C-alpha cells in the first residue's frame, strides 16, 4: 500500500489514520504470537538467537521463526544486524523492551493488550450479529486469549498499587485491616485473582473471598493462589455478588474494574452494603473517563469506548434486563448508583492513575 499524503485534506487524514491503525493492529497480533508462543521469553532467558536457534528453543517451525524474527526487527521490536547473512543473523531483545513484552509484574507490561485484541478478533463476527439482534455475547466466548489479556493488563497495577496506593488512601481502613486479628475482604469479579492475591500479601492476617461468575477465571485464580502459596487464605468461588449476603460480614469489599460490567449494578451494590461489617468500606476502581461526553475525546476516552463497542457492552447484554452501562462509567453515575443502593457516602479518592478512578463507598 502506498503511503498516503495527509496534507490538510480531511479525507486523506482519516485514510492515513486507518492505515496507521492497521499497522498497529498487525503488530499487536505479532506481539500476541510472541507472547503466546514464548518467543520473547526464549530471547530474554537464553539471549540472542538465529531463526534456527529460536525454532529449537521455542518449538516452532523454522520458516515461521525466520519470518517472525524479520518482522519484529523491521517493526523495531527486536534488534539485529541487517548486513549479516539471513541464516546467521542473530536477533536480540533489548532489556528495556523485555519489561514491556515479558515481565508480567512490571508496571510497563503492556503486551497483554495484544491478547485482548486477539480475543476480540476471534469473536467479532458474533459481536456484529449481536448488534443486529440486540442480544449479547457471553464473556466466555472471547476465550482464553481475552481472559489472559484482561487479567494480565491489570496485574501490575494490582500488584504494586492496590494496597500501597489505593487502599493506603484510606488510612482508617488500613488501620482496621492491620489491627483486626482476622479481617475479612471480598473481591467481587476477581478474574484471575491478581487483586485478591495482592491484598492477601499486604494484609497477612486477612482472609480474602474472591468471587467471579466466569468458571475459567476462577480456575485460573485458584491455580495462581496455589502457586503463590496463598490457597489457605484466598478462597475463590464461582458465584454472583449477591451471595455476599450469606457469607459476610466483610471489613472491605473490592470492585476492581467491575462495576461498569454489572448488568444489575444497584442490586449488586445493595447486596454488598448489606454484607459489610458495621464499619466496613467498599473500594471501587473504574475507568478514569471524562466527566461528560465530549467528541472528539482524548485517548483514554477513545480506548474505553473501543472496549465498550467490541466487548463490554456485548457481554453485559447477555443478561436481561441489563443496565447496559458499557465501559464508560462516569463519576456522576457511580455516585447515583451508590445513593440508590443506600450508601451514605461516595468519595473520589485522591489517587493519581492514568486509567483508573478510585471511589470509596461508606454505608
Buried (B, 14 or more C-beta within 10 A) or exposed (E): EEEBEBEEEEEEBEBBEEBEEEEEEEBBBBBBBBBBBBBBBBBBEEEBBBBEBBBBBBEBEBEBBBEBBBBBBEEEBBBBEEEEEEEEBBBBBBEEBBBBBBBBEBEEBBBBBBBBBBBBBBBEEBBEEBEEEEEBBEBBBBBBBBBBBBBBBBBBBBBBBBBEBBBBBBEEBBEBBEEBEEBBBBBBBBBBBBBBBBBBBBBEEBBBBBBBBBEBBBEBBBBBBEEBEBBEBBBBBBBBBBBBEEBBBBBBBBBBBBBBBBBBBBBBBBBBBBBBBEEBBBBBBBBBBBEEEEEEBEEBBEBBBBBBEBBBBBBBBBBEEBBEBBBBBBBEBBBBBBBEBEBEEBBEBEBEBEBBBBBBBBB
